[in-house]
């Protein structure tokens, strides 16, 4: 049965159109954006999320910035300030700045040149997603054997974070299409529940058997022999293989190392930041206290509680078995660098 189409990011009628992921899985609402402030807000509130999808959104955001500058009669400096605000909306995911700066180079050639390059980025993202899915599936089957696998994922890494089948979840979908998935354990992914809200939603749409587990149960599942391999995405990868991803990824990696099972990072080449030699150079975004101290507007902690709420953690390369991109599988555990 073909997978139902999921379109997280599109360009329709000269506007950026995003599937509002804050409302999933209960509502599927698409929102149109024609001003930069609203796009920045959408990126920061996680209406769109996942490094590749944020990058594509940022590329289209430059077109919107040009339109807004024209509409408001801004000078070139004002237009550049709008573009900068899109680029800086979220600092950890390298794809956003990468995509914005790539299309910014086309600004002197005019709006149509910028739009054409943004569409190119979207198309390349879909192609790279499909390639990663195949490479990752081949890599796992070569090392684990052609058998039905039980896999663990953290956060959401599917079609909601790309314009294609996904990164890590794309590999899962490819394995399922070949008949090699027994079940997927989807970490709920606190505090915003991208696993239980979004990954479970995608797996259900794809007809792949799954179960949701609390983040704190992942180590037990892994060390208890229930999991054959864990797969995550990435928001930025340093040259040595240190990987920044959704908070909680490091704990999964530590458990996989102890259990002796593969811990696979799947992300496009655009997520590899070769200007960063190690993960110590990656800026980690801190999120609002209210994400932990409130739930749906209701307090769940004593008033005045201090909060530590990093959006991401960095998994050292020594705990990463391999990094899969659209080019190849980098054998990080064997000392290969990116």
N, C-alpha and C positions, 0 to 999 in steps of 0.2 A: 504494500500500500504506500503510495508516494507521501512524503512528508508534507503536511499542510504548510503553505507559505507563511512565513513570519517576516514582516518588514519593520525593523526597528527605526530605520532612517531612510527617508526618500526625499526627492526634490520634485514637487508637484505644483504646477501653476505658479511658477516663480517664487515659491516659498519652501522653506524647510519644514518637513512634516515628520513628527516623531510619535512613536507609540509611547504613551505615558506609562512608564514601567512602575511608577509609584502606585498605580491603581490595580495592577495585576496581583492575583489571578482573577479577581472578581469582575473587573470591567476592562474592556479593550477599547480605549479611547485614543484617537489620533488627534494631535494638536498641530496647528500651522503657526509658523513663526516668520515674521517679517520685520522684526526689529532686534537689535543686538542685545539690549538689556534683557529681553525675554529669553533669548538663547542662552545667555550667561546664567540666568536663573535656572533654566531647565537643566543645564549641565551640572550646576552645583547642587540642585535638589534631586539629582539622579532620575529625572524624567528619562534621560538617555544616559547610559552607563556602559562600562566596558571600554578598554583602551581603543580598540579599532573603531567602534561605533562613535566614540567621542571624537576621534580624529576625523572621520568622515563628516560629522556634524560641524566640526570646526572649519573644515574646508568650505562647506556651504555657507557657514557663518561669515566668511570673508565676502562672499557675493552679497549677502544681506547687508553687511557693513558698507559696501560700495553703494548699494541702493539707498540705504538710509542717509549716507553722507550727501548723496545727490539730492535727496528729498529735502534735507534740512539745510542745504546750501553750505555745507562745511568745507573748509579748505583742506588741502592734503594732510596737514598735521592733525586736524580733527578726525579725518578718515582713518589715519594710522592709529590714533588713540582708540577708536572703535575696534579695529582689528586686534590691537594689543589686549583689549579687555576680553575678547574671545580666547585668544591664546593663553591668557593667564587664569582662566576660569577654574581649572584644577591643575595643581602643579606636579603631582606625582606621575600621572599618565603621560608618558613621553609622546605618544601618538598625536595628542592635541597640538602641542607646539610644533611638532614635525610637519603635520598636515597644513597648519596655518601658514608656516613660513614657506612651505613649498608653493602654495597657491599665491602667496603675497608677491612672489617674484614675477607673477603674471600681471599684476596690477597695472604697470605702465602700458601693457598692451591692450588694456580695456576689460570691461566686464565680461564679455563673451569668452575671452581668453581665460579669465579666472574661473568661470563656470565650467568651461571645457576641462580644465585641469582638476576641478573638484569632482566632476563626473568620472574622470580617469582614476582618481584615487578610490572612488566607490567601486568601480569595476575591478581594479587591482585587488582591493580588499576581498571581494567575493572570490576571485580566482585563487588568492593566497589561502583563504579559508578552506577551499576545496582541496588544495594541494596538501596543506597541513593535515587534514583529516586522513588522507590516504597514507602519507608518510608515517604518521603516528600509529595508525592501525597496523601497517606493515611491521613497524618496529616492535610493537607489543607482541604480535603473533610470532615473530621470529624468536623472541626471547622467552615467551611463556608457552609456546606451542599452540597449535590450532585447536583450541578447546573453548568452551563457553566460559566467559570470564565474569567475575563479580568485581565491579569497579567503584571507587569512591571519588566523588568530586567535591570541591569546595567553592562556594559562591556560584555565580552563573557565568557560563562560558559558551553559550550556544548562539543561536541566530539573533538573540537579543543584543549581543555585544559586537556583532559584525553585520556585513551585508550578505553573508553566506551562511553555511550551516553552523559555523562557530569555530572556536579554538579547541579547548580540551573537550567540550561536549560534541564538537564536530567529529573528533576521533571516536567518541562513544557511538555516535550515530552511524559512522562508517562501519565500525565493528558490528553493530546491530544489523545493518543492511547485509553484511556477509554471514550473519547467523552465529556470531561469536559473543553475544552478550547474554549472560544469565540474569543479571540484575544490577541496578545502579543504587549505591548508597549515596544520597545527597545530603551533605551537611546543611543544616538549617541556615547557617551563616549569620550569626548575631553581629550587630544589633538590628540590621534592617531586613534580615531574613531573605536574602536574595536566593538562597537555596530552596527553602520551603515555598516561597512565593513564585519564583521565576524558573528555576531549574526543574522543579516538579511539574510546573505548567508545560514547559517545553517537552519533557519526557512523556507526559500524558498525551500531548498532541502527536508525538512521534510513535506512540504505541510501544514504548520501551518500559519493561517492568522496573519499578523503583520503589524505594522506601526512604523516608526522611528520618534523619537522626540528629539529635542535639550535637552541637559542636564538641561538647565535652565527652560524647560517646565515641568519637572517631578513633581515639587511641585504643579503646577497648576492642572495637570491631577489627582494627588492623592487627593488634597483637593477639587477638583471639582467633586469627586464621580465617576470618570471614572475607577478607579482601585480597584480590590478586594484584592490584596495582591502584595507585592514586594518580589522578590527573588534575592539574590546575592550569589556569591562564596566568597572565602577568600584566602588570601595568608599566613596568620598566625592568629591563634586565641589563646588568652591568657586563662589561667585557669578560670578566672571569666566570660568569654564570650566576653570581648572586642575583636573587630574584625578588622584586617587590611585588606583592600580590595582596589580596584582601586579608585583613587581619584574621589570624587563625590558621593560615597556610603553614607557618613555621611548625606549629604543633603537629600537623599532619605529616610533615616531612620528617620530624624527629621520630615519630612512631614508625614510619616506613623504614627508616634506617635501622631501627632496632629489630623490626620484623624481617628485614632482608628482602623487601619487595620493591619494585620500581616506583619511583616518585618522578612523574613526568610533567615538565612545564611545556605548554603549547602556546605559542604566540607568534605573530608575524615578525619579519625582520625589522619592520618599522618600530617595534617595541624594544629592540636591542639598542641600547644607548652606549655606543663604543667610546664616547667621550668620558664615560664613568668607568674607571678601572675596577672598582669594587662597590659593593652595596653601601658602604659607609658614606659614599658621596651622594646617595639618593635622598632627596628631600621627602619626608613622610608627612602627608597631610593629616592635620588633626581636625576632627569633626566636632559638632556642637555637643555640649554636655547633655542637652535635652534628649538626644538620641538614646542615652542610657538611663537617664533619671525619669523619663516620661514614656508612656506607651499610649498612643492614640489620644494624646492630650491629657492623660491622667497620670499623676505622679506615682512612681513605683519605688521611690527612694525617699529617705527623710529629707526635708527641706534643708538646703545648704550643703548637701553632700558634694564632696569634691569628686571629680570624674577624670579618668584617663581613657580617652576615646580616639586612638589612632585609627585611621581608615585602613592602613596597610601595615604589614610587617615585612622584613627582609629575610628570606631563607638563604643562608650561606651556601655557596656552590658545593661544599663538601657533602651536603645533604641532597643534592639534585642528581638524579641518575642521568637524565638527558634533557636537553632543550630542543623541541621540535619547532622548526619554522617552515615556511614554504620552500626553502632551499634544501634543507637536510635535517637529520637528527644529529645534534652535537652531543658527543659522548662526554658529558661533563665529569662523570664519575671516573673516567679514564684519563682525566687531565686535559681534555680538549677545551680550548677557549673559543669565544665567539669573535 
